[in-house]
Amino acid sequence: MMEKIKERFTGKEAAVTGIAGTAALLAYVRISLLLWREGSLYTMGIFPMLLLFGLYCLWKKALFMEEVFFAVWVRAALAAVFTAFQVTGLWWSHPGLESGVSGLEVFVWILCFIPICYAGQNMLFRLVSRYGKESSAGRRASEKKEFCPWKGFLYSFLVIMLGFLIPFATYYPAIMAYDVIPQLDQIRISGYTTHHPLIHTLMLSMSLKLGEILPFVTNADRAGLAIYSLLQMTVVSCCFSYVYTFFRRKGVNRYLCYFFVLCAAFYPTHGLLAVSITKDTIYAVLVMVFAVFVWEAVTWQGTACPGKGWFAAYTVLTVLLLLFRNNSIYAWALYVIVALFVFRRKILWNQRLGIAHAAAFILYLLFNTLMIQASGATSDTYAREMLSVPAQQIARVAAFHEEELTAQDLENLSLIWNGGELPEYVPAIADRSKKDIVGDKEVLKTLAQEWLSLGCRYPGEYWKAFLLKNKGMWYLVDTTYLNDVYSYAKGYLQLSYPSDQQAYMEALAPGYVRHQKLQLLQSVYRYFAAVDEVWRYIPPLALVMQPAFYCWMLFYYCLCCIGLKKPMMLVPAVYVIALAGTLLLGPCVLTRYLYPVMLSVTALVILGLFSSRVT
């Protein structure tokens, strides 16, 4: 053993490596003992898995790699930021640690883990550099089998649809998210509003009406919900199949592409969301397809642009993207600005993309207006959704510093929250804190003044409220109940709605009863969507189920594009980055909210690492 160490390391390198590894192990043992005393030693296995990977990278001399994208101080700063987020997340996630461990000791933990994080990061950059600079000709030579796009699309579509039929049969006719309740209320009782994307509510309404006219069904509502599920499954399968064929056309290894199709078909998250009545599923696959469209645009090497069909498809896709999410327009506007700048020297591309963007925006306004006029929908886009962060920050100050608030503060808070009690503060979700805010113009003005006043006095509480609300986007070991596939009454994949809403649901969808004959499969799927998910016990699986994993993957994807000196590869990520930014300002972190980021980042990473062909 000593001989191997002497051969691998110089004396100084061995000393530094030994100190770094020992410091990380001592910090880990200290944390484990504290968690054991608290009775919460279990941390999903991700923490020890990352520690072992870091130690392995130390052994591979990754601590001393030099030619890996950035200067040493930049990589050290990146490692420090990542480590600080993870250690702070651990500290805040366990009450015993937060109350019994000082900030100074937490700072020491961060210092102990920075070297192994730095080594792991160097290893990541080295691997990406190797793949990014590998000869595309060599990879093309390895792809000997010809690929027929339409056959590939058809076969992958059939496989994915067959996979989706399993959760469809298990939860027939559909999994009904809590958003369905107000949507059914709009359809059956109160009339349409624009609070949810109107196209999605009309899609659900159309499905229910189709169920009513079918002559051979015994329950029209159940048939209508099943029609919606089948329609959504078809859309999702088509999008996954298109991305599969795109991968194959771009030279991605066919076995990796087969694995992509199998994951789309049988990985429980995709199946559960495919049969769930929520706008987020269709929107997510549209974002994924949009990302690969933009990838094709920035990697196009021909002198001529694609044909009219490509731009027509791009325009239609953009319109759907804007219609299926109310605030999607903001992320898209940022993308358009970046695209105009990037393609400014490619005059033909710039002109045609400009026409496509203008046409998409006009069609979006036209279709949105037509739907509103045809359905008689009222505007219900009250800005309470945009008050999530301010409401959460004020609620935290009120919860922890109530005795320090002045009489004027209390009067303002009473006015803002409609004369009721102080806002309820739940760290992971802002819905409780903002639900009673009055939307009057004067009240919102008072809220802005009070928010600024309290922010000047309690900046630390504001920062912590923001981080805790979004912990699922930056802490890899987050076990917040909201960070499940679904999160409502233990995943709200239960066989009936909670007792306080059961009667309401029966009034909106009479006779709605889930299929009860596949209890075994329901039990299996429940492990992927309830509080005690089985995937939490398998560290690699637990990691890829965490929304934070994909947020960090998006961050490092951008860094790798910069390191490889391929700034054009950043363009497909612009919309996704802007979308993630809007989620940071949203009410909470849900897997279904992050699903668009999860799918699109995965597609971009596969293309970035494994594609070899340019158009």
C-alpha positions as CSV (number, residue, x, y, z in Angstrom):
1,M,0.0,0.0,0.0
2,M,2.8,2.4,0.9
3,E,4.6,1.6,-2.3
4,K,1.5,2.5,-4.3
5,I,1.1,5.8,-2.4
6,K,4.8,6.6,-3.1
7,E,4.4,5.8,-6.8
8,R,1.2,7.9,-7.1
9,F,2.0,10.9,-4.9
10,T,5.0,13.1,-4.1
11,G,5.6,13.7,-0.4
12,K,3.8,17.1,-0.4
13,E,0.8,15.7,-2.4
14,A,0.5,12.8,-0.1
15,A,0.5,15.1,3.0
16,V,-2.1,17.4,1.5
17,T,-4.3,14.5,0.3
18,G,-4.1,12.8,3.7
19,I,-5.0,16.0,5.6
20,A,-8.0,16.7,3.2
21,G,-9.3,13.2,3.5
22,T,-8.9,13.1,7.3
23,A,-10.6,16.4,7.8
24,A,-13.6,15.3,5.7
25,L,-13.9,12.0,7.6
26,L,-13.6,13.7,11.0
27,A,-16.3,16.2,10.0
28,Y,-18.5,13.4,8.7
29,V,-18.1,11.4,12.0
30,R,-18.9,14.5,14.1
31,I,-22.1,15.1,12.1
32,S,-23.1,11.5,12.2
33,L,-22.7,11.4,16.0
34,L,-24.8,14.5,16.4
35,L,-27.5,13.1,14.1
36,W,-27.4,9.8,15.9
37,R,-28.0,11.5,19.3
38,E,-30.9,13.4,17.7
39,G,-32.4,10.2,16.4
40,S,-32.2,11.2,12.7
41,L,-29.0,9.7,11.4
42,Y,-30.6,8.6,8.1
43,T,-29.9,11.1,5.4
44,M,-31.0,9.2,2.3
45,G,-27.5,7.8,1.7
46,I,-26.6,10.7,-0.6
47,F,-24.3,12.4,2.0
48,P,-22.0,9.3,2.5
49,M,-22.2,8.5,-1.2
50,L,-20.9,12.0,-2.1
51,L,-18.2,11.6,0.6
52,L,-17.0,8.3,-0.9
53,F,-16.9,9.8,-4.3
54,G,-14.9,12.8,-3.0
55,L,-12.4,10.4,-1.3
56,Y,-12.1,8.4,-4.5
57,C,-11.3,11.7,-6.4
58,L,-8.6,12.5,-3.8
59,W,-7.0,9.1,-4.4
60,K,-7.1,9.8,-8.2
61,K,-5.1,13.0,-7.6
62,A,-8.0,15.2,-8.7
63,L,-7.0,17.7,-6.1
64,F,-4.0,18.6,-8.2
65,M,-5.5,18.8,-11.6
66,E,-4.6,22.0,-13.3
67,E,-5.9,22.1,-16.9
68,V,-9.6,21.8,-16.1
69,F,-11.5,24.7,-17.6
70,F,-10.9,27.4,-15.0
71,A,-8.2,29.0,-12.8
72,V,-7.6,27.4,-9.4
73,W,-9.2,30.2,-7.5
74,V,-12.4,30.1,-9.6
75,R,-12.8,26.3,-9.1
76,A,-12.1,26.8,-5.4
77,A,-14.8,29.4,-5.1
78,L,-17.3,27.2,-7.0
79,A,-16.5,24.3,-4.6
80,A,-16.9,26.5,-1.6
81,V,-20.3,27.8,-2.8
82,F,-21.6,24.2,-3.4
83,T,-20.2,23.0,-0.1
84,A,-21.7,25.9,1.8
85,F,-25.1,25.3,0.4
86,Q,-25.1,21.6,1.2
87,V,-23.7,21.9,4.7
88,T,-26.1,24.8,5.5
89,G,-29.0,22.7,4.2
90,L,-28.0,19.9,6.5
91,W,-27.7,22.3,9.4
92,W,-31.1,23.8,8.8
93,S,-32.8,20.5,8.1
94,H,-32.3,19.1,11.7
95,P,-33.7,21.0,14.6
96,G,-31.1,19.5,17.0
97,L,-28.2,20.6,14.8
98,E,-29.7,24.1,14.2
99,S,-30.2,24.7,17.9
100,G,-27.1,22.9,19.3
101,V,-24.4,23.7,16.8
102,S,-22.8,27.1,16.4
103,G,-22.3,28.9,13.2
104,L,-18.5,28.7,13.8
105,E,-18.6,24.9,13.9
106,V,-20.7,24.8,10.7
107,F,-18.1,27.1,9.1
108,V,-15.4,24.6,10.1
109,W,-17.4,21.7,8.6
110,I,-17.6,23.7,5.3
111,L,-13.8,24.2,5.3
112,C,-13.3,20.4,5.9
113,F,-15.5,19.4,3.0
114,I,-14.3,22.0,0.5
115,P,-11.2,20.0,-0.6
116,I,-13.1,16.8,-1.5
117,C,-15.7,18.9,-3.2
118,Y,-13.0,20.6,-5.2
119,A,-11.5,17.2,-6.2
120,G,-14.8,15.9,-7.3
121,Q,-15.5,19.0,-9.3
122,N,-12.1,18.7,-11.0
123,M,-12.9,15.1,-11.9
124,L,-16.3,16.2,-13.3
125,F,-14.6,19.0,-15.4
126,R,-11.9,16.5,-16.6
127,L,-14.5,14.0,-17.8
128,V,-16.6,16.7,-19.6
129,S,-13.5,18.0,-21.2
130,R,-12.6,14.5,-22.5
131,Y,-16.0,14.0,-23.9
132,G,-16.3,17.5,-25.3
133,K,-13.1,17.4,-27.2
134,E,-13.3,13.8,-28.4
135,S,-13.3,13.5,-32.2
136,S,-16.8,13.6,-33.6
137,A,-15.5,11.6,-36.5
138,G,-14.5,8.8,-34.2
139,R,-17.9,8.7,-32.6
140,R,-19.6,8.7,-36.0
141,A,-17.5,5.8,-37.0
142,S,-18.8,3.8,-34.1
143,E,-22.4,4.3,-35.2
144,K,-22.6,1.7,-37.9
145,K,-26.3,1.0,-37.9
146,E,-28.5,3.3,-40.1
147,F,-31.4,4.9,-38.4
148,C,-34.9,5.5,-39.9
149,P,-36.5,8.4,-38.0
150,W,-40.1,7.6,-38.7
151,K,-39.6,3.9,-37.6
152,G,-37.7,5.0,-34.6
153,F,-40.5,7.5,-33.7
154,L,-43.2,4.8,-34.1
155,Y,-41.4,2.1,-32.1
156,S,-40.5,4.4,-29.3
157,F,-44.0,5.8,-29.2
158,L,-45.5,2.4,-28.8
159,V,-43.0,1.4,-26.1
160,I,-43.7,4.6,-24.1
161,M,-47.5,4.3,-24.5
162,L,-47.4,0.7,-23.3
163,G,-45.4,1.8,-20.3
164,F,-47.9,4.5,-19.5
165,L,-50.8,2.1,-19.7
166,I,-49.5,0.5,-16.5
167,P,-50.1,3.6,-14.3
168,F,-53.2,4.3,-16.3
169,A,-54.7,1.0,-15.5
170,T,-53.5,1.3,-11.9
171,Y,-55.1,4.7,-11.3
172,Y,-57.9,4.6,-13.8
173,P,-59.3,7.0,-14.9
174,A,-56.7,9.5,-13.7
175,I,-54.7,10.9,-10.8
176,M,-56.4,14.2,-9.8
177,A,-54.1,16.9,-8.5
178,Y,-55.6,19.5,-6.2
179,D,-55.5,22.0,-9.1
180,V,-58.3,19.9,-10.6
181,I,-60.8,21.0,-7.9
182,P,-60.9,24.7,-8.9
183,Q,-60.8,23.7,-12.6
184,L,-63.8,21.4,-12.2
185,D,-65.5,24.2,-10.2
186,Q,-64.9,26.5,-13.2
187,I,-66.3,23.9,-15.6
188,R,-69.3,22.9,-13.6
189,I,-70.3,25.8,-11.3
190,S,-68.5,29.2,-11.3
191,G,-67.4,29.7,-14.9
192,Y,-64.0,29.9,-16.5
193,T,-61.1,32.1,-15.2
194,T,-57.6,32.7,-16.4
195,H,-56.0,31.7,-13.1
196,H,-54.9,28.4,-14.5
197,P,-53.9,28.2,-18.2
198,L,-57.2,28.4,-20.0
199,I,-56.1,26.0,-22.7
200,H,-55.6,23.3,-20.1
201,T,-59.0,23.9,-18.4
202,L,-60.7,23.8,-21.8
203,M,-58.9,20.6,-22.7
204,L,-60.2,19.0,-19.5
205,S,-63.7,20.4,-20.3
206,M,-63.6,19.0,-23.8
207,S,-62.6,15.6,-22.5
208,L,-65.5,15.6,-20.0
209,K,-68.0,16.6,-22.7
210,L,-66.7,13.8,-25.0
211,G,-67.3,11.4,-22.1
212,E,-70.9,12.6,-21.9
213,I,-71.7,11.9,-25.5
214,L,-70.2,8.4,-25.6
215,P,-73.2,6.0,-25.8
216,F,-71.5,2.9,-24.4
217,V,-70.2,4.2,-21.0
218,T,-71.8,3.8,-17.6
219,N,-70.1,6.8,-16.0
220,A,-69.6,9.9,-18.2
221,D,-67.3,11.6,-15.8
222,R,-65.0,8.6,-15.4
223,A,-64.9,8.2,-19.2
224,G,-64.2,11.9,-19.7
225,L,-61.3,11.8,-17.2
226,A,-60.0,8.7,-19.0
227,I,-60.1,10.5,-22.3
228,Y,-58.1,13.3,-20.9
229,S,-55.5,10.8,-19.5
230,L,-55.2,9.1,-22.9
231,L,-54.8,12.4,-24.7
232,Q,-52.1,13.6,-22.3
233,M,-50.3,10.2,-22.5
234,T,-50.3,10.6,-26.3
235,V,-48.9,14.1,-26.2
236,V,-46.2,13.1,-23.7
237,S,-45.3,9.9,-25.7
238,C,-45.0,11.9,-28.9
239,C,-42.6,14.4,-27.3
240,F,-40.4,11.8,-25.7
241,S,-40.3,9.9,-29.1
242,Y,-39.4,13.1,-30.9
243,V,-36.5,13.7,-28.5
244,Y,-35.4,10.0,-29.0
245,T,-35.3,10.4,-32.7
246,F,-33.4,13.7,-32.3
247,F,-30.8,12.0,-30.2
248,R,-30.3,9.3,-32.8
249,R,-30.0,11.8,-35.6
250,K,-27.4,13.7,-33.6
251,G,-25.2,10.6,-33.2
252,V,-26.0,9.7,-29.5
253,N,-25.1,6.1,-28.8
254,R,-28.2,4.0,-29.6
255,Y,-28.0,2.0,-26.4
256,L,-28.2,5.2,-24.4
257,C,-31.1,6.2,-26.5
258,Y,-32.8,2.9,-25.8
259,F,-32.2,3.5,-22.1
260,F,-33.8,6.9,-22.5
261,V,-37.0,5.4,-24.0
262,L,-37.2,2.7,-21.3
263,C,-36.8,5.3,-18.6
264,A,-39.5,7.4,-20.2
265,A,-41.8,4.4,-20.4
266,F,-41.3,2.7,-17.1
267,Y,-39.6,5.1,-14.6
268,P,-42.5,5.8,-12.2
269,T,-42.2,9.5,-12.1
270,H,-42.9,9.9,-15.8
271,G,-45.8,7.4,-15.7
272,L,-47.4,9.0,-12.7
273,L,-47.2,12.5,-14.2
274,A,-48.4,11.3,-17.6
275,V,-51.8,10.2,-16.0
276,S,-52.1,13.2,-13.7
277,I,-54.5,16.0,-14.6
278,T,-52.1,18.9,-14.3
279,K,-50.8,21.5,-16.7
280,D,-47.2,20.8,-15.6
281,T,-46.9,17.5,-17.4
282,I,-47.6,18.7,-20.9
283,Y,-45.7,22.0,-20.3
284,A,-42.7,20.0,-19.2
285,V,-42.4,17.9,-22.3
286,L,-43.0,21.0,-24.5
287,V,-40.1,22.7,-22.7
288,M,-37.9,19.6,-23.4
289,V,-38.8,19.6,-27.1
290,F,-38.2,23.4,-27.3
291,A,-34.8,22.9,-25.8
292,V,-33.8,20.4,-28.5
293,F,-35.2,22.7,-31.2
294,V,-33.0,25.5,-30.0
295,W,-30.1,23.1,-29.8
296,E,-30.6,22.3,-33.5
297,A,-30.7,26.0,-34.3
298,V,-27.4,26.8,-32.6
299,T,-25.6,23.7,-33.9
300,W,-26.8,24.2,-37.5
301,Q,-23.7,24.3,-39.7
302,G,-25.1,24.5,-43.2
303,T,-25.0,27.6,-45.3
304,A,-28.8,27.6,-45.7
305,C,-31.4,27.6,-42.9
306,P,-33.8,24.7,-42.3
307,G,-36.9,24.5,-44.4
308,K,-40.3,26.2,-43.8
309,G,-41.5,23.1,-42.0
310,W,-38.9,23.5,-39.3
311,F,-39.8,27.1,-38.6
312,A,-43.5,26.3,-38.7
313,A,-43.0,23.6,-36.1
314,Y,-40.9,25.9,-34.0
315,T,-43.6,28.6,-34.2
316,V,-46.4,26.2,-33.2
317,L,-44.3,24.8,-30.4
318,T,-43.6,28.3,-29.1
319,V,-47.3,29.1,-29.1
320,L,-48.2,26.0,-27.1
321,L,-45.3,26.8,-24.7
322,L,-46.8,30.2,-24.0
323,L,-50.3,29.0,-23.7
324,F,-49.6,26.1,-21.2
325,R,-48.1,28.4,-18.6
326,N,-49.3,31.9,-17.7
327,N,-45.9,33.3,-16.7
328,S,-44.0,31.5,-19.5
329,I,-44.0,34.7,-21.5
330,Y,-41.4,36.3,-19.2
331,A,-38.9,33.4,-19.7
332,W,-39.6,33.4,-23.4
333,A,-39.0,37.1,-23.7
334,L,-35.5,36.7,-22.2
335,Y,-34.8,33.9,-24.6
336,V,-35.9,36.0,-27.6
337,I,-33.6,38.8,-26.6
338,V,-30.6,36.4,-26.2
339,A,-31.5,34.7,-29.5
340,L,-31.6,38.0,-31.4
341,F,-28.2,38.9,-30.0
342,V,-26.6,35.5,-30.7
343,F,-27.8,35.2,-34.3
344,R,-27.2,38.9,-35.1
345,R,-24.3,38.0,-37.6
346,K,-26.3,35.2,-39.2
347,I,-28.6,37.5,-41.1
348,L,-30.9,34.9,-42.7
349,W,-31.3,33.0,-39.4
350,N,-32.0,36.2,-37.6
351,Q,-34.6,37.2,-40.0
352,R,-36.4,33.9,-40.0
353,L,-36.2,33.5,-36.3
354,G,-37.5,37.0,-35.9
355,I,-40.5,36.3,-38.1
356,A,-41.1,33.0,-36.2
357,H,-41.0,34.8,-32.9
358,A,-43.3,37.6,-34.0
359,A,-45.7,35.1,-35.5
360,A,-45.7,33.0,-32.3
361,F,-46.4,36.1,-30.2
362,I,-49.2,37.3,-32.4
363,L,-50.7,33.8,-32.5
364,Y,-50.4,33.4,-28.8
365,L,-52.3,36.7,-28.2
366,L,-54.9,35.7,-30.9
367,F,-55.6,32.2,-29.5
368,N,-55.6,33.4,-25.9
369,T,-58.1,36.2,-26.8
370,L,-60.3,33.8,-28.8
371,M,-60.4,31.3,-25.9
372,I,-61.3,34.0,-23.4
373,Q,-64.0,35.3,-25.6
374,A,-65.4,31.9,-26.6
375,S,-65.5,30.6,-23.0
376,G,-66.5,33.9,-21.3
377,A,-63.5,33.6,-19.0
378,T,-62.9,36.3,-16.5
379,S,-59.4,37.6,-15.6
380,D,-58.2,36.0,-12.4
381,T,-54.5,36.6,-12.6
382,Y,-54.4,38.4,-9.3
383,A,-50.8,39.0,-8.3
384,R,-51.0,37.0,-5.1
385,E,-48.8,34.4,-6.8
386,M,-46.1,37.0,-7.3
387,L,-46.2,37.9,-3.6
388,S,-44.9,34.5,-2.4
389,V,-41.5,35.7,-1.5
390,P,-42.5,39.0,0.2
391,A,-45.3,37.2,2.1
392,Q,-43.0,34.5,3.3
393,Q,-40.4,36.9,4.4
394,I,-42.8,39.1,6.4
395,A,-44.4,35.9,7.9
396,R,-41.0,34.7,9.1
397,V,-40.3,38.0,10.8
398,A,-43.7,38.1,12.4
399,A,-43.3,34.5,13.6
400,F,-39.9,35.0,15.2
401,H,-39.9,38.6,16.2
402,E,-43.5,39.4,17.0
403,E,-42.6,41.0,20.3
404,E,-40.2,43.4,18.6
405,L,-42.8,44.7,16.1
406,T,-44.1,48.2,16.5
407,A,-47.7,49.2,16.8
408,Q,-47.5,50.6,13.3
409,D,-46.1,47.3,12.0
410,L,-49.0,45.4,13.6
411,E,-51.5,47.8,12.2
412,N,-50.0,47.5,8.7
413,L,-50.0,43.7,8.9
414,S,-53.6,43.6,10.1
415,L,-54.5,45.8,7.1
416,I,-52.6,43.6,4.7
417,W,-54.0,40.3,6.0
418,N,-57.6,41.6,6.1
419,G,-57.8,42.3,9.8
420,G,-57.0,38.8,10.7
421,E,-54.2,37.2,12.8
422,L,-50.6,37.5,11.8
423,P,-49.7,35.4,8.8
424,E,-49.0,31.7,9.3
425,Y,-45.4,30.8,8.6
426,V,-44.5,27.4,7.1
427,P,-40.9,27.4,5.9
428,A,-41.4,25.2,2.8
429,I,-44.5,26.8,1.3
430,A,-45.8,30.3,0.9
431,D,-49.4,29.4,0.3
432,R,-50.3,29.7,4.0
433,S,-48.7,33.1,4.4
434,K,-50.2,34.8,1.3
435,K,-53.7,33.3,1.2
436,D,-55.4,36.1,3.1
437,I,-53.6,39.0,1.5
438,V,-56.1,41.6,0.2
439,G,-55.6,42.6,-3.4
440,D,-56.6,46.2,-3.1
441,K,-54.2,48.7,-4.6
442,E,-53.7,50.7,-1.4
443,V,-53.2,47.5,0.6
444,L,-50.5,46.3,-1.9
445,K,-48.8,49.7,-1.5
446,T,-48.8,49.3,2.3
447,L,-47.4,45.8,1.8
448,A,-44.5,47.1,-0.3
449,Q,-43.7,49.7,2.4
450,E,-43.9,47.2,5.2
451,W,-41.8,44.7,3.3
452,L,-39.1,47.2,2.8
453,S,-39.2,48.4,6.4
454,L,-38.9,44.9,7.9
455,G,-36.3,44.0,5.3
456,C,-34.0,46.8,6.5
457,R,-34.4,45.6,10.1
458,Y,-34.2,41.9,9.6
459,P,-32.2,41.2,6.4
460,G,-31.0,37.8,7.8
461,E,-34.5,36.6,8.3
462,Y,-35.5,37.6,4.8
463,W,-32.5,35.7,3.3
464,K,-33.3,32.6,5.3
465,A,-37.0,32.7,4.5
466,F,-36.1,32.8,0.8
467,L,-33.6,29.9,1.1
468,L,-35.9,27.7,3.2
469,K,-38.8,28.2,0.8
470,N,-36.5,27.1,-2.1
471,K,-34.5,24.5,-0.2
472,G,-35.6,21.7,-2.6
473,M,-33.8,23.6,-5.4
474,W,-30.4,23.7,-3.8
475,Y,-30.1,21.1,-1.1
476,L,-29.5,17.6,-2.5
477,V,-30.7,15.8,0.6
478,D,-33.9,17.7,1.1
479,T,-36.6,15.6,2.7
480,T,-39.3,18.2,2.8
481,Y,-42.7,16.6,2.2
482,L,-43.3,18.9,-0.6
483,N,-40.3,17.4,-2.4
484,D,-42.2,14.4,-3.6
485,V,-43.6,13.5,-7.0
486,Y,-46.8,14.8,-5.6
487,S,-47.4,16.3,-2.2
488,Y,-50.8,16.5,-0.8
489,A,-52.0,14.2,2.0
490,K,-49.0,11.9,1.7
491,G,-48.6,12.3,-2.1
492,Y,-52.3,12.6,-2.9
493,L,-52.2,9.4,-4.8
494,Q,-54.6,8.1,-2.1
495,L,-57.7,6.3,-3.4
496,S,-60.0,9.1,-2.3
497,Y,-59.7,12.8,-1.6
498,P,-59.3,14.0,2.0
499,S,-62.5,13.9,4.0
500,D,-62.9,17.6,4.0
501,Q,-63.0,17.7,0.2
502,Q,-64.6,14.3,-0.6
503,A,-68.2,15.7,-0.8
504,Y,-67.0,18.6,-2.9
505,M,-65.3,16.3,-5.3
506,E,-68.4,14.1,-5.6
507,A,-70.5,17.2,-6.4
508,L,-68.1,18.2,-9.1
509,A,-67.4,14.8,-10.6
510,P,-70.3,12.5,-9.6
511,G,-69.4,8.9,-9.2
512,Y,-65.6,9.5,-9.5
513,V,-64.1,6.3,-8.1
514,R,-60.6,5.0,-8.9
515,H,-60.0,1.6,-10.2
516,Q,-59.6,-0.7,-7.2
517,K,-58.5,-4.0,-8.8
518,L,-54.7,-3.3,-8.9
519,Q,-53.9,-2.8,-5.3
520,L,-50.4,-4.3,-5.7
521,L,-49.4,-1.8,-8.3
522,Q,-50.9,1.0,-6.4
523,S,-48.7,0.0,-3.4
524,V,-45.6,-0.1,-5.6
525,Y,-46.3,3.3,-7.1
526,R,-47.1,4.8,-3.7
527,Y,-43.5,4.1,-2.7
528,F,-42.5,6.6,-5.4
529,A,-44.9,9.4,-4.3
530,A,-45.6,9.2,-0.6
531,V,-43.8,10.2,2.5
532,D,-41.7,7.0,2.9
533,E,-40.6,6.5,-0.7
534,V,-38.6,3.5,-1.4
535,W,-36.2,5.5,-3.6
536,R,-34.9,7.3,-0.6
537,Y,-33.2,4.1,0.5
538,I,-31.2,3.8,-2.8
539,P,-28.6,6.7,-2.9
540,P,-28.1,6.9,-6.7
541,L,-31.9,6.7,-7.2
542,A,-32.5,9.2,-4.4
543,L,-30.1,11.6,-6.1
544,V,-31.8,11.6,-9.5
545,M,-35.2,12.0,-7.8
546,Q,-34.1,15.3,-6.2
547,P,-35.1,18.5,-8.0
548,A,-31.9,20.1,-6.5
549,F,-29.8,17.7,-8.5
550,Y,-31.2,19.0,-11.8
551,C,-30.8,22.7,-10.7
552,W,-27.1,22.0,-9.9
553,M,-26.8,20.1,-13.1
554,L,-28.1,23.1,-15.0
555,F,-25.6,25.3,-13.2
556,Y,-22.7,23.0,-14.1
557,Y,-23.9,22.5,-17.6
558,C,-23.5,26.3,-18.1
559,L,-20.1,26.2,-16.5
560,C,-19.0,23.4,-18.8
561,C,-20.2,25.2,-21.9
562,I,-18.1,28.2,-20.8
563,G,-15.1,25.9,-20.0
564,L,-15.3,24.2,-23.4
565,K,-15.5,27.6,-25.1
566,K,-18.9,26.7,-26.6
567,P,-21.0,29.7,-25.6
568,M,-23.6,28.9,-28.2
569,M,-24.5,25.8,-26.2
570,L,-25.8,28.1,-23.5
571,V,-28.6,29.4,-25.7
572,P,-30.8,26.3,-25.3
573,A,-30.5,26.7,-21.5
574,V,-31.6,30.3,-21.4
575,Y,-35.3,29.6,-21.3
576,V,-34.8,26.9,-18.7
577,I,-32.7,29.2,-16.5
578,A,-35.3,31.9,-16.7
579,L,-38.0,29.3,-15.9
580,A,-36.0,28.2,-12.8
581,G,-35.8,31.9,-11.8
582,T,-39.6,32.2,-11.9
583,L,-39.8,29.1,-9.7
584,L,-37.5,30.7,-7.1
585,L,-40.2,33.4,-6.8
586,G,-43.0,30.9,-6.6
587,P,-44.9,29.5,-3.6
588,C,-42.9,26.3,-3.1
589,V,-40.8,23.6,-4.6
590,L,-42.7,20.7,-6.1
591,T,-41.3,18.0,-8.3
592,R,-44.1,18.6,-10.8
593,Y,-43.1,22.3,-10.9
594,L,-39.4,21.4,-11.5
595,Y,-40.4,18.7,-14.0
596,P,-39.7,20.9,-17.1
597,V,-36.2,21.7,-15.7
598,M,-35.6,18.0,-15.0
599,L,-36.5,16.9,-18.5
600,S,-34.8,19.7,-20.5
601,V,-31.6,19.6,-18.5
602,T,-31.3,15.9,-19.0
603,A,-31.8,16.3,-22.7
604,L,-29.2,19.1,-22.9
605,V,-26.6,17.1,-20.9
606,I,-27.0,14.1,-23.1
607,L,-26.6,16.2,-26.3
608,G,-23.7,18.1,-24.8
609,L,-21.8,15.0,-23.8
610,F,-22.8,12.4,-26.4
611,S,-23.9,14.0,-29.6
612,S,-21.5,14.0,-32.5
613,R,-23.3,15.1,-35.6
614,V,-24.1,18.6,-36.7
615,T,-26.8,19.4,-39.1
